[in-house]
């Protein structure tokens, strides 16, 4: 360990005071102060010196430090300019680190990392969790695994199964690209300041071969969006959002052998694929 462990309340308080840093609520900044959680994330991701890791929002370097200690090559993307001098100080001496001041949603990750396979490790701000996760999944990047800390409720939605009340469009999208599994729960007192809700570390193992292969991916997600667009409505009604007359919706469901009285949250990925493929063939 090249520096004192950052993931302690007194060390974090010292760093913030020394650099005059105030938490930016707009950026959803909550700093980890539990070294056991850091170790848990690193162990969950099974990071080794052979890995390339993309970290999103390193903050003052708390999680970054834990990842760097494995010997992995780390690319840390931080949007807050005020934190750059902090990171240069807290992570000084690590030659396996590159810090990038940028918005991850506007960053060309392929240009940054190249064609190498990599893992994503991040403590994601609550307010922008879903856009970041979906951007990473949809870009067809050589990611092998996403290990992210998110709001517990979001993690549960990502891993939800058909038939549950929280299964929705996010569940389908994440499970189309990966196999999600909640690793462990992180209580509010692990952060400074403490959020009002629990967090969770969720692991998404990216599929090399997707579990379903629709004829048209765009049509697949259009069907998913329509099915969940009006959650309380039956598929006969909600699929009208596809712009089809009700009689055509009934025909579509009949061909797919799906009861129109069902709701979107009961459909499996395979059933969404069947509906989308029939829709494409009808055009």
N, C-alpha and C positions, 0 to 999 in steps of 0.2 A: 504494500500500500504506500503510494508516494505522498499522500497527504492525509490529514485527519479525515475520518469518515464524516461526510457531509450530512448523512441522514440521521442527525441528532438535533434535538430542539435547540440546544445551546450553540451548536456550531452554525446552524441555519440562522439563528437570531444574530450572531456575530457577523456573518457574511452580509446579511441584509442591512444591518446598521452601518457597517464599514463602507458599503457602497451606496448608502442612502436609497435603498430599493424599497418601494412600497408595492404591495400586491396590486396587480392590475385586474380588477374584477371583469373588465371588458374582455380580457384575454383568458379568463377563467383560471387564473393562477392560484394553485394550492400546492405548496411544496411538501414533499414527503419527508417525514422526520422519524421513520421507523426502519432501521437497517435490516430487520428481519423480513420486511416486505420487499426490500430491494433484493435481498438474497433469494427470496421466493420467486420473484419475477425472473431473475437470471437463471435460476435452476429450472423453472418451468420452461423457459425458452431453450434450455440445454445448449447454451452458448459456449463455444470453444474458440481457441485461438485461430482456427481455420475459417471461422465465420466472418461474413460481412454483415454489418448491422446498420440499419437506418433508424435513427431515433428522431422522433418528432416532438418538439418542445422540450429541450433539455433543461430549461429554467436556469437554475444555478449549478446544475451538473450532478444532482443527487443520484438519479438512476444511471446517468452516463458513467459515473465513476465505477459503479458496480459492474457495468458491461465492459468497460475498459480494462478492468482488472483480470478479465478472462483472456486478454490478449487479442480479442477480436478487433477487426478494423471497423471503426465507427464513424458514420457520417451523421452529424447532429444538426438538424435544421431548426433554427430558432427565429421566430418572427420579431421578437422584441429587441430592438437595438440596444436598449439600456442594459441588457443582460450579457452582451458580448464581452465587456471588460471583466465582468464577474467570472464568466466561463474561462477566459484566458488566465485568470488567477487560480481559480479552484481546480482547474484541470491542467495546470502548467506541468510540463515534463512528460506528458503522455504523447508518444510519437505515433500512436495508432488512432489518432483522432483528427477529423476535419470538421470544423464548425462553419456552417453556412447560414448567413443572415438572410432569410427568405420566408415567404409564405409557402407552406408545403403544397397548397392547392395551385400554386403558380410555378412550382419548381419542376424542371425537366429532370426527372429522376433517372431516366435512361442515360442522359448526358452526364449526370453526376456519378453514377455507379458503373455505367457501362452494361455489358451483357452478363455480368456475374450474378449468380444466384445470391439472394440476401434474405435476411429476416428483418421484420419490423418490430421494434420494441418502443412502446410509448405510453406515457401517462397523458391521455387525451383530455383536453378541456371539454366539459360537458356540452357546451353550447354548439360545438362544431364536430362532435364525435361522428355522427352518421355521414356527413359529407366527406370527411377524411377517409373513413373506412371504405366507402363506396368508390371514391376516386382511386384508391389504391387497388381495389379489386377489379375495377372496370378497365384499368389501363393495360392489362395483359402484361404486367411486369414479371420478371423472373423471381417472384417472391415465393419462398417455401413455407413461411409461417408468419402470422400476425400474432403478436402477444401484446395486448393492449389493456390498460386499466381504464375502465369506463364506469359510468353510473350503473349500479347494480341492476336497475330496472331495464336499462338498455341491453346489458349483457344477457338478461333473461329473455328479452325479445329476440335477440340474435340467435339464441339456442333453442327457442320454443319449437314444439312439435305440432303437427296438424291436429286440430281439435281443441287446442288450448285457447283460452281467451286472449292471450297475448301474442299468439301466432299471427303474423301479418306480412306485409310486403317486405319489411326489413329482414324478417326470418327467411323468407324465400330467397331474397337476393344474396344474403350471406351464405346460405346453404347451397346455392347454385354454384358458388365459386369455392367453397371451403367446408370443412367439417369443424363447427364451433363447439367448444366445450369450456364451461366455466371451471377455472382452476381453484380459485379461493376468493373469499370475501375480504374486503379491506374496510375496517371501521373508520369513522370520521376522525377519531383521535390520532390516526396515523399521519394526519396532514396538519399543516399550519398555513393559513387558518383552517379550522375544521369545517368541512362542508356539512350541510344539513342532512345528507343521505349517505347510505353505505355505497362503497364502490366495489367493483369486482374485476379480477384479472381473468380475461377470457383468451383462450388460445384458438386460433383459426388455422388449421392445417390446410394449405391450399391444394386443391385437387390438380393432379396432372391430367387425369381423365375425369371430366365432369360427370356427375351422377345422371344427368339427363342431357340430351343433345338435340334441342329443337331445330327444326328446319330453318327458322328465322329467329334469332335471339331477340331482336327488337319486338317482334310480334309476341313472343313469350312474355316479355315484361309489360307489354301493353295489356295483355290478358290479366296478368297479376295485378297491375295498377287498377284496372277496372273492377276486378273481383273484390278488392279491398277498398274501393273508392266510396262505397256506401255499406259499411260493415253490417248493419242491421238488416240489410235487404238480402233476399234470396238471389241466387245466381241468375235466375230468369230476369230479375229486375236490374241487378248491378251490372251485368254484362252489356246492358243497353248503352253504357258509357263508351263502348267500342264504336258507337255510331250505327248499330244494326237495329232494324225493326224487331219488335218482340217475336214475331213468327220466325225470323231468321235465327234469333238467339235460341229459341226452343229447338230449332232444327240442329243447330250447332251442338247443343247439349245432348240431344238424342243420338247424334252420330258418335259423340264421345262416350255414350252410355253413362252419363252423369245426371243424377236427379236434379232438376232445376230448383227444387225446394231447398237444396243445400246452400250453405253460405261459404264465402271464400276461405274462411279460416279452417274449413274441413278438408280442403284439397291438398293432395300431396304434390311434390314437384312433378312427378310423372303425369298426374292428371292435368296440371297446368300445361305441360308439354303437349299432351294429346289435343287439348283445346286449341292451343296456338297452331299446331300443325294442320289441323282441320281448317282453321280460319285462313291460313296461308293458301291452302289448296283450293279454297272456295273462290279466291280472288283471281 
